[in-house]
Amino acid sequence: MNTALAGLVLLVIGDSHIAGDGRFNNSLHEALVDQGATVHTFGVCGSVPSNWMIPSHIVCGRGERHNRDPVQLSMNQTLLGWSLPALISNYHPNIVLIELGDNLGQYSLGTSLSRDWITTEVNELLLAVRSTNVPCVWIGPTWGTENGPYNKTFAKVKGLSDMLSQIVAPCHYVDSLAFSQPGEWRTLDGVHLTSASNQLWAKDLVKSIDHIALMLTHRSVAVSVLEK
């Protein structure tokens, strides 16, 4: 298989774009598995980065899937989410994929971003990632459509994506906005993509993640040569 992802262990965490309200993003999970990777995907609806450090009770669903096994979805609000450090310790991934964005936008609170809060949230999760030395990829939000019930706007999501691209290092940032024009991909509610749109998103994400994995491989080889 001619892909840098073949043989790698990938740990994916995310919000309702991964799992929530009875949905699971099988498109992304299966697209990664199809590249020959071992994939463990976890999603907690409504989550922000700090929820992956100190898990809280789920509010609109959680889900997990491992390779080709069936999805495990639950709406049981007595359950907690997951701790990223614990997941890393359990699954020993080669790369961690973080899909957390839209909830940081707080679209219903107006046009301005809560920049200090967003920075604090991101840094809290990055601290855990840095301590493990595991390479990571941060997946940014998609355009969505405007005038939906969540009050998402193109202007605010563009500002959020630009901000995330500047603060998620050492994670590599994948700008999902670059994959489509504003409003091009249909949504269910202004935020969450339809199944067909999710397939388009997954296809573009896998290309970007494979490219990043290839760069990481070349970098690792170069470091090994220099250390000899």
matplotlib code that plots the C-alpha trace (Angstrom):
import matplotlib.pyplot as plt

x = [0.0, 1.6, 0.7, 2.7, -0.2, 0.1, 1.2, 0.8, -1.4, -3.7, -5.6, -8.4, -10.3, -13.0, -16.3, -19.8, -18.2, -16.9, -19.8, -23.0, -26.8, -26.7, -24.1, -20.6, -18.1, -17.5, -16.3, -13.1, -12.5, -12.9, -10.9, -8.0, -8.4, -8.4, -4.9, -3.7, -3.5, -4.7, -7.3, -8.9, -11.5, -13.2, -15.8, -17.6, -20.4, -20.0, -16.4, -13.6, -9.9, -10.1, -12.8, -10.1, -7.9, -10.5, -13.4, -16.9, -20.4, -21.5, -24.3, -25.2, -23.6, -20.2, -18.9, -15.8, -14.7, -11.7, -10.5, -13.3, -15.2, -18.8, -19.3, -20.1, -22.5, -24.1, -26.4, -26.2, -25.5, -24.1, -21.1, -17.9, -15.8, -12.1, -8.7, -6.3, -3.2, -4.9, -5.8, -2.2, -0.9, -3.3, -3.0, 0.6, -0.3, 2.3, 0.1, -2.7, -5.4, -7.3, -10.6, -11.7, -12.8, -16.4, -17.2, -14.3, -16.0, -19.0, -21.0, -24.1, -22.1, -21.6, -19.0, -15.9, -13.7, -12.9, -9.2, -7.8, -10.1, -9.4, -5.6, -5.9, -8.0, -5.6, -2.5, -4.0, -4.3, -1.0, 0.8, -0.3, 0.7, 4.1, 4.8, 4.4, 6.4, 3.8, 3.3, -0.1, -2.4, -5.0, -8.0, -9.7, -13.4, -15.3, -17.3, -20.7, -23.6, -24.8, -28.1, -28.4, -29.6, -26.0, -25.4, -22.2, -21.0, -18.3, -16.5, -16.2, -15.2, -12.5, -11.2, -11.2, -9.4, -6.8, -6.2, -6.0, -3.4, -1.2, -1.5, -1.6, 2.1, 3.8, 0.7, 0.5, -2.7, -5.0, -7.1, -10.5, -11.7, -9.2, -11.1, -14.3, -15.9, -18.1, -21.4, -20.4, -20.6, -24.2, -24.9, -27.7, -28.0, -25.4, -22.6, -22.7, -22.0, -24.4, -23.1, -22.1, -20.3, -18.5, -17.2, -15.7, -14.2, -12.7, -11.1, -9.4, -8.3, -6.7, -4.7, -3.4, -2.7, -0.9, 1.3, 2.1, 2.9, 5.3, 7.1, 7.3, 8.8, 11.4, 12.2, 12.6, 15.0, 17.0, 17.4, 18.4, 21.1, 22.4, 22.6, 24.7]
y = [0.0, 3.3, 5.5, 6.8, 5.8, 2.1, 0.3, 3.3, 3.4, 6.5, 7.9, 10.2, 12.4, 14.9, 16.5, 16.1, 16.0, 12.6, 11.4, 12.8, 12.6, 9.1, 9.9, 8.7, 9.9, 6.5, 8.3, 9.6, 6.5, 4.1, 6.3, 6.1, 2.3, 1.9, 3.4, 0.5, 2.2, 0.9, 3.4, 4.1, 6.9, 8.6, 11.4, 13.4, 15.7, 19.3, 18.8, 21.3, 20.5, 20.7, 17.9, 15.6, 16.3, 16.1, 14.1, 15.4, 13.8, 13.7, 16.0, 14.9, 11.6, 9.9, 7.2, 5.1, 2.7, 0.5, -0.6, -2.5, -3.2, -1.9, 1.6, 1.9, 4.9, 6.0, 8.9, 7.9, 11.1, 9.3, 8.3, 10.4, 11.2, 10.1, 11.4, 11.9, 11.1, 7.8, 7.0, 7.7, 5.5, 2.7, 2.7, 4.0, 5.9, 7.0, 10.1, 11.7, 13.4, 16.2, 17.4, 20.1, 23.5, 24.5, 24.5, 26.9, 29.3, 29.8, 31.1, 31.9, 34.5, 37.0, 37.9, 38.1, 35.2, 34.5, 34.5, 34.2, 31.3, 29.5, 29.8, 28.5, 25.5, 24.6, 25.0, 22.7, 19.9, 20.6, 20.3, 16.6, 16.0, 17.6, 15.4, 12.3, 13.4, 11.9, 13.8, 15.3, 16.8, 19.4, 19.3, 22.7, 23.3, 23.3, 26.3, 24.9, 27.0, 30.4, 31.2, 27.8, 27.2, 27.4, 30.9, 29.8, 32.4, 32.2, 35.2, 33.8, 30.3, 31.9, 33.9, 30.8, 28.7, 31.4, 31.6, 27.8, 27.6, 30.0, 28.4, 24.6, 23.9, 21.5, 19.9, 20.2, 22.2, 21.0, 23.9, 22.3, 25.6, 25.2, 22.1, 23.9, 27.2, 28.8, 26.9, 24.4, 21.4, 20.8, 20.5, 19.1, 22.2, 24.7, 23.0, 19.2, 17.9, 15.6, 12.0, 13.0, 16.1, 14.0, 11.7, 14.7, 16.0, 12.6, 12.3, 15.6, 15.0, 11.7, 13.3, 16.0, 13.6, 11.2, 14.1, 15.0, 11.4, 11.3, 14.4, 13.0, 9.8, 11.7, 13.8, 10.7, 9.1, 12.3, 12.5, 8.8, 9.4, 12.4, 10.5, 7.8]
z = [0.0, -1.1, 1.8, 4.8, 7.1, 6.4, 9.6, 11.9, 15.0, 14.9, 17.9, 16.9, 19.4, 18.6, 19.4, 17.8, 14.3, 15.5, 17.7, 19.1, 18.9, 17.6, 14.8, 14.3, 11.7, 10.1, 6.9, 8.5, 10.6, 7.7, 5.3, 7.7, 8.2, 4.4, 4.3, 6.3, 9.7, 13.0, 14.1, 17.5, 17.4, 20.3, 20.1, 22.8, 21.7, 22.9, 24.2, 24.3, 25.0, 28.8, 28.7, 27.4, 30.4, 33.1, 31.6, 32.4, 32.1, 28.5, 27.4, 23.9, 23.3, 23.0, 20.7, 20.0, 17.3, 16.9, 13.4, 11.7, 15.0, 15.3, 16.6, 20.3, 20.8, 24.0, 25.1, 28.8, 30.6, 33.6, 31.6, 31.4, 28.4, 28.1, 29.2, 26.3, 28.5, 29.4, 25.8, 24.7, 27.4, 26.5, 22.7, 22.1, 18.9, 16.3, 15.7, 17.6, 15.6, 17.4, 15.9, 18.2, 16.9, 16.6, 20.3, 20.9, 18.5, 20.9, 17.9, 20.0, 22.0, 19.2, 16.6, 18.8, 19.7, 23.4, 22.5, 26.0, 26.8, 23.5, 24.1, 27.6, 26.4, 23.6, 25.7, 28.4, 25.9, 24.2, 27.5, 27.7, 24.1, 24.5, 27.6, 25.5, 22.5, 20.2, 16.9, 16.6, 13.9, 14.8, 12.4, 12.1, 11.6, 8.2, 6.9, 7.7, 6.5, 7.9, 9.6, 11.3, 14.9, 16.2, 14.8, 13.0, 10.5, 7.9, 9.3, 12.8, 11.8, 9.5, 12.5, 14.6, 12.1, 11.6, 15.3, 15.8, 13.0, 15.0, 18.5, 18.1, 17.5, 17.9, 16.3, 12.5, 11.6, 8.9, 7.6, 6.7, 5.2, 2.3, 1.1, 0.0, -0.6, 2.1, 2.2, -0.5, 1.7, 2.9, 6.6, 8.8, 11.0, 9.9, 11.7, 11.3, 7.8, 6.0, 5.3, 1.7, 2.9, 5.6, 2.9, 1.0, 4.2, 5.1, 1.7, 1.9, 5.5, 4.7, 1.9, 4.3, 7.2, 4.9, 3.7, 7.3, 8.1, 5.2, 6.4, 9.9, 8.5, 6.5, 9.5, 11.7, 9.2, 9.0, 12.8, 12.9, 10.3, 12.2, 15.5, 14.0]

ax = plt.figure().add_subplot(projection="3d")
ax.plot(x, y, z, "-o")
ax.set_aspect("equal")
plt.show()
